[in-house]
Amino acid sequence: MSTTTTTAPARAGAILSTLIIVAAVANLPLAVANVALPDIGRAFDASQTQLDLVAVGYSLGLAASVLWLGAVGDRYGRKMMLLIGVLLSLPACLVCAFAPSVEVLILARIVGGVAAGMAYPTTLALITALWSGPARTRSIALWSATGGAISALGPLLAGLLLAKFAWGSVFLVTLPLIVVAVPLIIRLVPSHVNESTESVDHLGGVLSVILVGGAILAINFAAVPGKGMLVLGLAIIGIAAIIAFVIRQRRAKNPLYDLTIAARPIFWVAACAGMIVFGSLMGAMFIGQQYLQNVLGYSTIESGFAILPAAVFMVLLAPRSAKLVEARGARFTLLVGYAAVLLGFLTMLILWRGEAPYWVVGLGYAFVGAGVGLAGTPASRSLTGAVPVRRAGMASGTADLQRDLGGAVMQSILGALLTAGYASAAGAQIADAPNADQITSSVQAQLTQSFSSAANIAQQYPQYSDAIIKAARASFEQGQNWAYLAGLIAVLIGAALVAWKFPHAARERELLAQYHAEDEPSPQAPDAA
């Protein structure tokens, strides 16, 4: 019953706009690096794995810290977390822009992700605390669509900057937003709304950082020759941290992550479903930007514009998604979104090859954008509806994990497969070359390292330049096909999980009402607090 009532704060439009601007500060850096990867690769002669870490570093920092920092915001003040996160984004983006080495760039990207981990989950936690009923669903739809669209628009802004300036300029796109966001937060965002008074499980927070960081790094290094022991070590650390985290959450007086709430089907299925959907968007942009520039020869501006269909369809379909959720339930809306993402990966796998015309590129991005626009709202709304408002940080942290852990894992898996597929194809082409015996081992290592390294070798040997670039493009295509096939399989698994485990609309409404009733009667603490 109370789930159908609508409440919204005074100056709702201004507050929501402020939260969306803060979300933009956190979201823009996610994808801007993708357009600059070829330039970064040439500037630092970086390996494909290093480029993968530049791309995924921001998501890694965000995903690893978001659960802990969401709980800290619930306890010590969400407005404070917004301000600290936005302010910390400033030095992080400056170090990225002027990084003297690829290692410093990767580290600064991780720090920027931690800053976003302070600000981004707090935006959704505040929406959950300030709005209720259909008004909350509409607010989440706008927040979700705008966040996704900003991520998709990042490459366009980056492309425009790269046409005039060096690669470091792409990391400065958030500077104007930071300047705008800080005074708006101070002036408009309420200081304390339904915040927790319970202690924060800091040990659980540390374990959550270790388990997420270990898992993502292990995936990234999995395809690197000679890194088997490192991967094994990281995997063991990640698994040990997961076991310790679960034990800690079961025993902690006030767990960081309430496993009883997390076991609710509306919660955990939505978390998994959203992770795959948002991860698909980030993975498609990550691989796609390199394909457009390396294989199709797009300029940075052209490759940025190429992603526009994804942003347009996300924004157009998010309002429709909110209406579908209210009318047909989250399960139906999620499955429609999944169908669109599936069509996107099929387009990329089958049609993105050779000299693909732009309509094929735009079609692939349009399908993925439509899928995220449709599935983003039910994925986030289900999480916030399944938890008590006082634990909004858990819901918002999980919603961010959908995007950021999903993005980090999908980019890592797709990037590792791209690396492995490229190296395999390049190695085969070198072995079949008529002058293979004249190619030194060091040159072979660079040719199989990444497209950027092969392009550098082509400049050193202009007499073989055309042959090297042609072989590198063919090798890249094989690598991206491996990646898109993995994306396709992930989407099918996610759709099957939603169809099998997520409740139908009527049952969903019953469960949400039941959760609300169970969570409401907690001690009638004075409302004034």
Protein Blocks (a to p, Z undefined) as FASTA:
>chain_A
ZZmpccddehklmmmmmmmmmmmmmmmmmmmmmmmmmmmmmmnopafklmmmmmmmmmmm
mmmmmmmmmmmmmmnopklmmmmmmmmmmmmmmmmmmocbfklmmmmmmmmmmmmmmmmm
mmmmmmmmmpgcjllmmmmmmmmmmmmmmmmmmmmmmmmmmmmmcfklmmmmmmmmmmmm
mmmmmmmmcfbghiafbdcdfklmmmmmmmmmmmmmmmmmmmpghilmmmmmmmmmmmmm
mmmmmmmmmmpmbafbafklmmpmklmmmmmmmmmmmmmmmmmmmmmmmmmmmmnopafk
lmmmmmmmmmmmmmmmmmmmmmmmmmnojklmmmmmmmmmmmmmmmmmmmmgcjadfklm
mmmmmmmmmmmmmmmmmmmmmmmmmpcfklmmmmmmmmmmmmmmmmmmmmmmmmmmmmmm
mmmmmmmmmmmpmklmmpcfklmmmmmmpmklmmmmmmmmmmlmmmmmmmmmmmmmmmmm
mmmmmmmmmmmmmmmmmmmmmccfklmmmmmmmmmmmmmmpccddfkZZ
